[in-house]
Amino acid sequence: MMRRHISYLLFLCSVHLVHADEVLPFPFHKAYEIYSVSGHSDEEIDASYEKRPAHLKEINIDASAAWDYDFYYDDQTCDIDFITLDVTYTLPQLRISSENQEFMKAYLAYTNKIYAHEERHCAIALSQLHAIYQLIKQGQRDGCGTVQDLIGEHESNITEMNRNFDVYTNHGEIELAVSPFGEDDFLPYCKIEVPVSVHVDAS
């Protein structure tokens, strides 16, 4: 099952953490674009995946987490006008008969893996944006010029860090024992809140 590709995404990363019970100091929103996958055999499931959204088919992936972030601050005082992050998940939702338990479990395991992969991309993005927020707040105390290069370094690492995430995990096929990206505390915010499957009776 894991021959399928998951997503290659460019997200942010950081080692600056926030505890899961704290409230994020800036707006963060999640949205979902769900497409249905159904069938009673490997061939039918694969054919169903071929009907996935065009932007997934173009780069041969089954799921994605598109992000849009923005922030603006006064580079003299580090007063913050706004910081926002929006993440849109595009995900398969399985419709598989529960009659064949092994078949169902195999595809559920695959779907769970790609959901978890996209959640970590989101969490990496969120952790980095939180780091940028903390740097700007630090600039309010220590002088804005002291943190601007650090903010630039975080942004310039977007591509490299997320390539590494996909390389280390082989695009989600490998689960890291310990993630080097410092995103774990942000995972609760990025939890995908849609069901991974809807069981239907076999026809």
MARDOVEX-71741 format. One record per residue (C-alpha): residue number from 1; x, y, z. Coordinates in steps of 0.02 Angstrom, whole numbers, plus 32768, in hexadecimal, padded with zeros to 4 digits. Example, Ala and Ser with C-alpha at 12.3 -4.5 7.8 and 13.67 -1.06 7.14 Angstrom:
<rs>
+-----+------+------+------+
:  nr :   px :   py :   pz :
+-----+------+------+------+
:   1 : 8267 : 7F1F : 8186 :
:   2 : 82AC : 7FCB : 8165 :
+-----+------+------+------+
</rs>
This chain:
<rs>
+-----+------+------+------+
:  nr :   px :   py :   pz :
+-----+------+------+------+
:   1 : 8000 : 8000 : 8000 :
:   2 : 808B : 8078 : 802B :
:   3 : 80C8 : 8082 : 7F79 :
:   4 : 8056 : 8118 : 7F66 :
:   5 : 80A6 : 81C2 : 7F75 :
:   6 : 806C : 823B : 7FF9 :
:   7 : 808B : 82F6 : 7FF0 :
:   8 : 8127 : 835C : 7FD7 :
:   9 : 8105 : 8402 : 802B :
:  10 : 8169 : 849B : 8059 :
:  11 : 8149 : 84C5 : 810F :
:  12 : 81A2 : 851F : 8199 :
:  13 : 81F8 : 84D2 : 8230 :
:  14 : 823D : 8508 : 82D7 :
:  15 : 8278 : 84D1 : 8382 :
:  16 : 8211 : 8558 : 83DB :
:  17 : 8183 : 84FD : 8431 :
:  18 : 80DD : 8528 : 8481 :
:  19 : 8084 : 84B7 : 84FB :
:  20 : 7FE9 : 8464 : 84B5 :
:  21 : 7F7A : 84B2 : 853B :
:  22 : 7FB0 : 8564 : 850F :
:  23 : 7F50 : 85D0 : 8495 :
:  24 : 7FA8 : 8602 : 83F6 :
:  25 : 7FCB : 86BD : 83F3 :
:  26 : 7F95 : 86D0 : 833D :
:  27 : 7F07 : 868F : 82CE :
:  28 : 7F18 : 85DF : 8288 :
:  29 : 7E92 : 858D : 821E :
:  30 : 7E7C : 84E1 : 81D0 :
:  31 : 7E0F : 84B3 : 813C :
:  32 : 7DED : 840F : 80E3 :
:  33 : 7DD6 : 83D7 : 8030 :
:  34 : 7D9E : 8321 : 8035 :
:  35 : 7D93 : 82A9 : 7FA3 :
:  36 : 7D45 : 81FC : 7FAB :
:  37 : 7DA4 : 815A : 7F8A :
:  38 : 7D42 : 80B7 : 7F7D :
:  39 : 7D4D : 8006 : 7F3C :
:  40 : 7D51 : 7F4D : 7F6A :
:  41 : 7DFC : 7F22 : 7F21 :
:  42 : 7EA9 : 7F6D : 7F0C :
:  43 : 7E81 : 7F91 : 7E56 :
:  44 : 7DDF : 7FEB : 7E80 :
:  45 : 7E33 : 8051 : 7F09 :
:  46 : 7EC2 : 8083 : 7E97 :
:  47 : 7E47 : 80B4 : 7E0F :
:  48 : 7DE8 : 811C : 7E8E :
:  49 : 7E88 : 8178 : 7EC0 :
:  50 : 7E9D : 81A7 : 7E09 :
:  51 : 7E04 : 8217 : 7E1F :
:  52 : 7E5B : 827E : 7EA5 :
:  53 : 7E65 : 833C : 7E90 :
:  54 : 7ECC : 837A : 7DFE :
:  55 : 7F4D : 83D5 : 7E69 :
:  56 : 7F76 : 832F : 7EBE :
:  57 : 7F7E : 82CE : 7E1C :
:  58 : 7FF4 : 834D : 7DCE :
:  59 : 807E : 8322 : 7E4A :
:  60 : 8047 : 826E : 7E6B :
:  61 : 8014 : 827E : 7F21 :
:  62 : 7F7A : 8246 : 7F83 :
:  63 : 7F6F : 82CF : 8006 :
:  64 : 7FAE : 837D : 8026 :
:  65 : 7FAD : 8409 : 80A5 :
:  66 : 7FB0 : 84B1 : 804D :
:  67 : 7FE6 : 8541 : 80BA :
:  68 : 7FD3 : 85FC : 80B4 :
:  69 : 8029 : 8667 : 8138 :
:  70 : 8046 : 8721 : 8146 :
:  71 : 808F : 8797 : 81C5 :
:  72 : 80B6 : 884E : 81CE :
:  73 : 8115 : 88AE : 8252 :
:  74 : 816A : 8956 : 8263 :
:  75 : 8222 : 8936 : 8240 :
:  76 : 8254 : 89C6 : 82B0 :
:  77 : 81EF : 899D : 834C :
:  78 : 81B9 : 88E8 : 832C :
:  79 : 8105 : 8918 : 834D :
:  80 : 809C : 888D : 8300 :
:  81 : 800E : 88BB : 828B :
:  82 : 7FDA : 8807 : 8269 :
:  83 : 8012 : 8753 : 825B :
:  84 : 7FA1 : 86CF : 820C :
:  85 : 7FAC : 861B : 81D1 :
:  86 : 7F2C : 85BA : 816D :
:  87 : 7F41 : 8502 : 8141 :
:  88 : 7ED2 : 84A5 : 80C7 :
:  89 : 7EDA : 83E7 : 80C8 :
:  90 : 7EAD : 8387 : 802B :
:  91 : 7E8D : 82D4 : 8060 :
:  92 : 7E43 : 822E : 8028 :
:  93 : 7DAF : 81EC : 808A :
:  94 : 7D99 : 8131 : 8078 :
:  95 : 7CF5 : 80DB : 8055 :
:  96 : 7D1E : 8022 : 8068 :
:  97 : 7CB4 : 7F8F : 809B :
:  98 : 7CD7 : 7F4E : 814A :
:  99 : 7CB9 : 7E9A : 810E :
: 100 : 7D6F : 7E81 : 80DF :
: 101 : 7DC7 : 7EB4 : 817F :
: 102 : 7E7A : 7E9B : 8140 :
: 103 : 7E5A : 7EFE : 80A2 :
: 104 : 7E07 : 7F89 : 8104 :
: 105 : 7E90 : 7F8F : 8189 :
: 106 : 7F19 : 7F9B : 8105 :
: 107 : 7ECE : 8033 : 80B2 :
: 108 : 7EA0 : 8083 : 8158 :
: 109 : 7F56 : 8070 : 818D :
: 110 : 7F8D : 80C8 : 80EE :
: 111 : 7F0F : 8154 : 8104 :
: 112 : 7F40 : 816C : 81B9 :
: 113 : 7FF6 : 817E : 8185 :
: 114 : 7FD5 : 8204 : 8105 :
: 115 : 7F65 : 8262 : 817F :
: 116 : 7FEF : 825D : 8202 :
: 117 : 806F : 8297 : 8181 :
: 118 : 8008 : 832F : 8152 :
: 119 : 7FE9 : 8358 : 820A :
: 120 : 80A4 : 8360 : 8226 :
: 121 : 80BC : 83D3 : 8192 :
: 122 : 8039 : 8445 : 81DE :
: 123 : 808A : 843A : 828A :
: 124 : 8135 : 8465 : 8243 :
: 125 : 80EA : 84FE : 81EF :
: 126 : 8092 : 8532 : 828D :
: 127 : 812C : 851C : 82FA :
: 128 : 8193 : 858B : 8288 :
: 129 : 8112 : 8614 : 827E :
: 130 : 8108 : 8610 : 833B :
: 131 : 81C6 : 8621 : 833F :
: 132 : 81BC : 86BA : 82CF :
: 133 : 8139 : 8704 : 8343 :
: 134 : 81AB : 86E7 : 83D9 :
: 135 : 823E : 8738 : 837F :
: 136 : 81D8 : 87D3 : 8355 :
: 137 : 81A0 : 87E0 : 840A :
: 138 : 8256 : 87CF : 843E :
: 139 : 827F : 885E : 83C8 :
: 140 : 8205 : 88CC : 8426 :
: 141 : 8272 : 88B5 : 84C0 :
: 142 : 8321 : 88AA : 8478 :
: 143 : 8315 : 8913 : 83DA :
: 144 : 82C6 : 88DE : 8338 :
: 145 : 8369 : 88D9 : 82D8 :
: 146 : 83AA : 884E : 8348 :
: 147 : 832A : 87CF : 8309 :
: 148 : 830C : 87F8 : 8252 :
: 149 : 8398 : 8788 : 8211 :
: 150 : 8355 : 86F8 : 827A :
: 151 : 82A7 : 8710 : 8233 :
: 152 : 82F3 : 870D : 8184 :
: 153 : 8351 : 866D : 81AB :
: 154 : 82B0 : 8618 : 81E2 :
: 155 : 825B : 8647 : 813F :
: 156 : 82F0 : 8614 : 80D4 :
: 157 : 82EE : 8566 : 8122 :
: 158 : 823C : 853F : 80E7 :
: 159 : 826E : 84D7 : 8050 :
: 160 : 8305 : 8480 : 809C :
: 161 : 82B2 : 844C : 813E :
: 162 : 8219 : 8405 : 80EC :
: 163 : 827B : 83A9 : 8069 :
: 164 : 82D8 : 835A : 80F9 :
: 165 : 8234 : 832A : 814D :
: 166 : 81F9 : 82D1 : 80B0 :
: 167 : 82A4 : 8283 : 8091 :
: 168 : 82B2 : 8243 : 8143 :
: 169 : 8203 : 81F8 : 813D :
: 170 : 8206 : 81C4 : 8085 :
: 171 : 816C : 8230 : 806E :
: 172 : 8113 : 81E5 : 8103 :
: 173 : 813F : 812D : 80EF :
: 174 : 81B9 : 8132 : 8183 :
: 175 : 8186 : 816F : 822E :
: 176 : 8212 : 81C9 : 8287 :
: 177 : 8235 : 818C : 8337 :
: 178 : 8262 : 823F : 8367 :
: 179 : 823F : 82D1 : 82F5 :
: 180 : 82CF : 834D : 82E3 :
: 181 : 825B : 83DB : 82B3 :
: 182 : 8211 : 840A : 835B :
: 183 : 815B : 8402 : 8323 :
: 184 : 8113 : 8385 : 83A0 :
: 185 : 80C5 : 8406 : 8415 :
: 186 : 8065 : 8450 : 8382 :
: 187 : 8016 : 83AD : 8347 :
: 188 : 7F77 : 83C2 : 83AF :
: 189 : 7F50 : 8462 : 8350 :
: 190 : 7F67 : 840A : 82A9 :
: 191 : 7EFF : 8370 : 82CF :
: 192 : 7E95 : 8341 : 8239 :
: 193 : 7DE2 : 8347 : 8275 :
: 194 : 7D8C : 82E2 : 81EE :
: 195 : 7D6F : 8226 : 81EB :
: 196 : 7DED : 81BF : 818A :
: 197 : 7D6B : 8144 : 814E :
: 198 : 7CB3 : 8127 : 8131 :
: 199 : 7C87 : 806E : 812B :
: 200 : 7C05 : 8038 : 80AD :
: 201 : 7BB6 : 7F8F : 808E :
: 202 : 7C02 : 7F26 : 8005 :
: 203 : 7B9A : 7F23 : 7F68 :
+-----+------+------+------+
</rs>
